[in-house]
Amino acid sequence: MNVDTIFTASEIATPRNKLLKGKEMQNIVMIKDGAVVVDDGKIIDFGKENEIRSKYSGEITSFEGKTMLPGFVDPHTHLIFSGTRENELIMKLQGKTYLEILKEGGGIQYTVERTRAASRSKLKKEAEKRLDIMLKNGTTTIEAKSGYGLNRKDEIKSLEVLKELDHDIDIIPTFLVHAIPKESNEKEYIDLSIDMLDGIKERNLAEFVDIFCEKDVFSVQESERFFEAAKKKGFELRIHADEIENTGGAELAARLSAKTADHLLKSSERGLKMMASNNVVGTLLPGTPFSLFTEFPDARKMIDLNLPVALATDLNPNCCTESLQFIFALAVFKMKMLPEECISSIKNGAYSLDRNIGCIDRGVNADLVIMDIPNYRHIGYHFGVNLVSTVIKNGNIVWETI
């Protein structure tokens, strides 16, 4: 059978094509001297290279000595913003907390002022630069939130910029209720956010909604009111939950069948068990506690509770990284996740986005990452550099080292 392309590598490592919970996250597929068959942008077969070559003919691209993984999926980013906050690192080094910095006019509000002032072209140019870095580091699909406008005009502006971006990375947009604007209060901003839902839906500006359910931000009650309205409009739910204090965000996510609850540093065991029972993905963001000098999520406990775990960068002005490779290293060294579990997290992130990606399997988009490592166990082990040599999107090479 003649096909478009056959990609070969010394090793293929991939999660299984399903939601992966508990010990299932350790059970990846590994093929030595493997090959992936691509036709019309899709994977139509994969297996041992000698067997594949006996069944198919087509252009062969060899990655000898390298390891092939599915394209990385980053299910939690704040791609659209203007206003970096490197000055706040000094405040953190002086011992100030996230909420203290917020009360002093820093944090989200600082970035909101600069995002509101930024032109569409500026926001777009800054986002494109971040996307380019993500792609070079192996990311082929991201979720991207609004949330630094905090009024109708600038939230819509942010979502419109997301829609206008034309990049090799697939971008899945989320309308985020991120903070209470200085000029408003909690109830008023929830009312406004609910009022915005029809227009966002009609223009297809967002697929998901999200809210920062946290002490001194949005209560569980107001978060639930927003979510109930969004569900009626046909939005899927994501939630920033229990990052700084346990406010019951995990329980809310489970009750309303959210696709994912993110952060989870302070979630109760009851909430985590409820999430696991309802197949709510727990998206962990180790870059955030790393940048805040706080404790890391208890990934081992969550996996032992049969919670499907995903990993994401949380790219934002407070957690300034585009690299999922760095996040995998933090997961290994700070949360004691195994390399196999980091690889499986790619599929769980894809599941949280309702996309059939994040693995190497028949019928899946041919989004692949070639890493200049002899085997998959270098994930996390070899850190601080970009190990990606080639990125393939829909069967086409879109970036490679020279």
N, C-alpha and C positions, 0 to 999 in steps of 0.2 A: 504494500500500500504506500503510495506517495503522499508525503506530508510536507508542511512548510519548513519545519525545523526540528532537529533533534539536539537537545542540550545534554551533554554528558559531564559528569563530575566524579571525582574520586570518592566522594561520599555524598549521599542525600539524606537529610534529616527533616522529618515533617511530623506535625501533630496529626492525629487521626481526624477525620472529617465529621466532628460532632462536638457538642458541648462537653467539656472535659471537667470532671469533678473528682476531688479527692485523689486517691492513688492513680486514677486514670491519667492524671497529668504527667505521671512518670513513664507512661507507656507510649513512647513515640515510635514511628517507623524509621528505621535506619537501613540504608542500602549502600554497601560498598560497591564501587565501580558501577554507578547507576546512570540512568538516562531518563529524560522526560521528553515526551513526544508532544509537539505543539502544532495545532492546525487551526487557522482562523482565530488566533488569539486565545484559544482554549487548550487546556491539557487534555489529550485524548487517551494517553497511556503513560505509564512509568514502570520502571523495574530495573533489572540487571541489564547493563549495557549490551552484553552479547546476545541476550534474548530479544531486546528491542531492535537491534540491528538486523536480526534474522526476519523480523516481521515488517519493518518499515524502511522506506528510502526517502531521502530528503537531505537538505543542507544540514551538515553536522557541525556544531560549535562545541569544542572541547574545552573543559576547565580542569585540566589535569592537575592533581595536587591540591585541589580546592574543594570546599564544601558548599553544597547547594541547600538553601532553606526557602520556605515561602517568603514572599515579600512581607515586610514588617507592617503591622497594623497598629496605629497609635489612636486609641479610642477616647482620649481626653486631652485636647489642646485648646489654648486660648490664642489662636493664630492672629486674630485681628486686634491690634492695639498700637498706640503710639505713646511713647514716654517710658523709657527704661528707668530702673530704680536702683542703680548701683550704689547711690548714696545711702540707701537703707541698709546695705550690708554692714556699714560702720555702726549704725544704730543697733543692729542685731548683735554685733560683736560687743557692744556696750551692755547687753543684757535685756534690751527692750523686746517685748513680745509682739506678735503679729497684731493683736488687738490694740496694744498701746501705740504702735506706729500708726494704725488706722485712725485712732482718736486724735493724733497730732497732725492730721492732714496728709499723711502719707498713705501707703498701701493703695488699695483700689481707687480711692478718690483722686489721688495724684494722677494716676493713669487716665482716669475718666476725663479730667480737665484737658489733658493733652490729646486724647482721642477725639473729643468733641471739637477741638480746634484744628485737627488734622484734616487736610483735603482728602478726597477719595483717592487721588493719584498717589499721595504720600502713603496712605494706608496700604494701598495695593502694592507699591514698590517694596515696602517693608515686609509685607507678607510673602511676596515672591522670593525675597532673599532667604527668609526662614524656610520656605518650601524647598529651595535649592539645596540647603544644608541637610534637610531631612532626607531628601532623595539620595544624596551622596552617602548618607549613613544607612541606607537600606529600607527606608519607609516608603511604601507604595500607596497606602490608604490612610487618611486621618479623619477623625471627627474634629470639627472646628466650631468654637462657640463665639457668639457675640458676648455682650456683658460689660463692655467698657464705654457704652453710650449712656445708659441709664435714663434715657428719655426717648420719646417716640422717634424723633428725627434721627438721632445718632445711633440708636439700635437698628433702625431700618437701614441707615447708611452702612453700618457694619455688615449686615446680612446681604445687602446688595453687592458690596465689594466681594464677599465670599462667593457669591453666585457668578460674578464677572471674572474671577480668576481662571486662567486657562493654563493648566500645568499638567505634567505627567502624573503627579499624585492625584488620586481621587479624593475629593473633599466632600464630606458629609456634614451639612450645617445643623447647628443647634442654637435655638433662642434661649439664652441664659438670663435668668433673673438673678443678678450677681450681688447686688448690694442696694442699700437704701440711699437714694440720691440726697445730697445735702438739702435740696429745696423741697423735699417731700418727707413722708413718713411711711411706715411699713404698709399700712392698709391702703393708702393712696397709690403706692407704687404697684402693689398687687392688683388693684383695680385697673390701673393703666395697662399693666402687662396682660391681663385678661382681655381688655378691650382691643389690644393689638393682635390677638390671636387670629381673628378672622382675616385680616389683611395679609398677615404672614402666610396663612394657609392658602389663600386665594392666589397669591403670587409665587407659591412654592419656594419661599425663602428659607424655610427650615423644615427638617424632617422630625427633629426631636425638640423637646423642651427640657430645661434643667433649672434647678434653683439651689442657692447656697443656704441650706437648712442648718442654722448654727446659732448659738447664743449671740445676742446683740446684732443678729442679721435678720433672718427670716425664721419665724417659729414653725413648729410642726403644723400648727393649726392653719396658719396662712399659707404654708407650703402645700398642704393638702387642698386648700381651697383653689389655689392656682392649678394644681395637678388635675383636680376633678374637672375644671373648666377645659383644660387642654385635652384631656382624654375625650371629652365630648366632641371636640373639634377634629379628632383623629390623629393627634400627636402621640408619639411614643415618649416614655418618660425616662429621664436620667436624673440623678440627684447627687449633689455634694453633701455627704452625710457624715456626721459625728467626727469631724476633723479635729476640733479643739476641745469640745465637750460632748458627752453622750446626751443628745437631745431627743433620741428616738428616731433618727433618720433611717436607720437600717430597717426598723419595724415598719415605718411608713413605706419604704421602697417595696418591701415584701407584700404589704397589704394591698398596694395598688398595682402590683405586678410590673414594676419598673424594669427596664432592660438591664440597668446597672445602678449600683450605688458605689460612689467613689470616695476615697480617702480611708474611712472606717478605722481611724486610729483609736477612737474611744467607744466603738460600738459594743453593745452588750452581747453576751453569748446567745441570749434568747433571740436578739435581732439577727445575728449571723445565721443561726439555725433556721429562722423563718425565711431568710433570703435563700438559703440552700434548698429548702423544701419547695420554694417557688421559682427555682432556676434563675434567680436574680444574680447577675455576674457581680462579683466584688472586684472593682478596678482599683488597684493599688498604685500609688504615686510616690515612690520612695525618693524622688528628687525633691519633693516638697519638704519633708522633715529634714532632709540633708541640708537644704538651704535655710531652714528655720532653726537648726540646732535643737531639734526635738526628737522624741523617740520614734522608731519606725513601726509600721503596722506589724501585727503578729501573724505573718503569712503562714507559718507552720500550723498555728492553731486553726486558722481559717480553712486550710487544706484538709486538716484532720477532721474538721466539721463537715466535710464534703461540699464546701463552697467552691464554685467555679471561679478561679482567679484570673484576672487579666492584668497587664502592666501597661502603663502609659507615662508619657513625659510630664504632663501637666504644664507644657510650655506656656509661660506667662512672664510678666516682668519681675515676679518674685522668685520664679524657678526657671532660670534662663538656660534651658538646654533643648536642643532639637534632636538629641541622640538617644534612640532606644537602646543602642549598645551600652551606653553609660547606665541606663536604667536597669538593664539586665545585670550589669556588674554590681550595682547597689543591691539588687534583689538577692544575688548570690551571697555577697559579703555581709550585708546588713539585715537581711530577712531570712537567710539560710535556705533560700529556694535552690533546688537542683537545676542544672542546665536544662534537663529534660522539661522541667516545669516552666522554665522561662520560654522554651520553644512552644509548649502547649498553650501558654498565655496568649500567643499570637492568634490562635484559633478562637479562644474565648473572647478576645477583643473583637474579632470579626463577628462572632455570634451576637455580641451586644449591639452591633451596628446593623443587624439583619442582612448581612452580606455573606454570600457563599464564596469566601476567600479565606486566606490565612492558613492554607494547607496545600499540599501537593496531592491532587487526586483527580480522577477522571471527571471532566465536565466543569472543572473550576477554572477561573481566569488564570492565564499563565503569567502570574506575578511572582517573580523569583529573585532571590538575592544570592549572589555568589560571593563567598567569603574566603579570603586568603588565609585559611586555617586548615590544618591537616584533618581535623575531626571536630564534631559539634561541641565537644567538651571544652573547647577553648572559649565558648560563650561564657562570659563572666570572668573566666580565668585570665584572659589577656585583655587588659583594660587600658583606657587612656589614649587609645589611637583608633582610627577608623580601619576596621578589618575588611570592609566591603571593597571588592574589586570591580564588580559588575552588577548593575540593576536592570532587570527585565520587566517590562510592563506590557501586559496583553501580548506576550510573545515577542516583543521587540526590545532590543537593547537600547535603553534610554540614558544610561550613564555608565562609564567605565573609566578606570584609571588609564593613564597614558603610558 
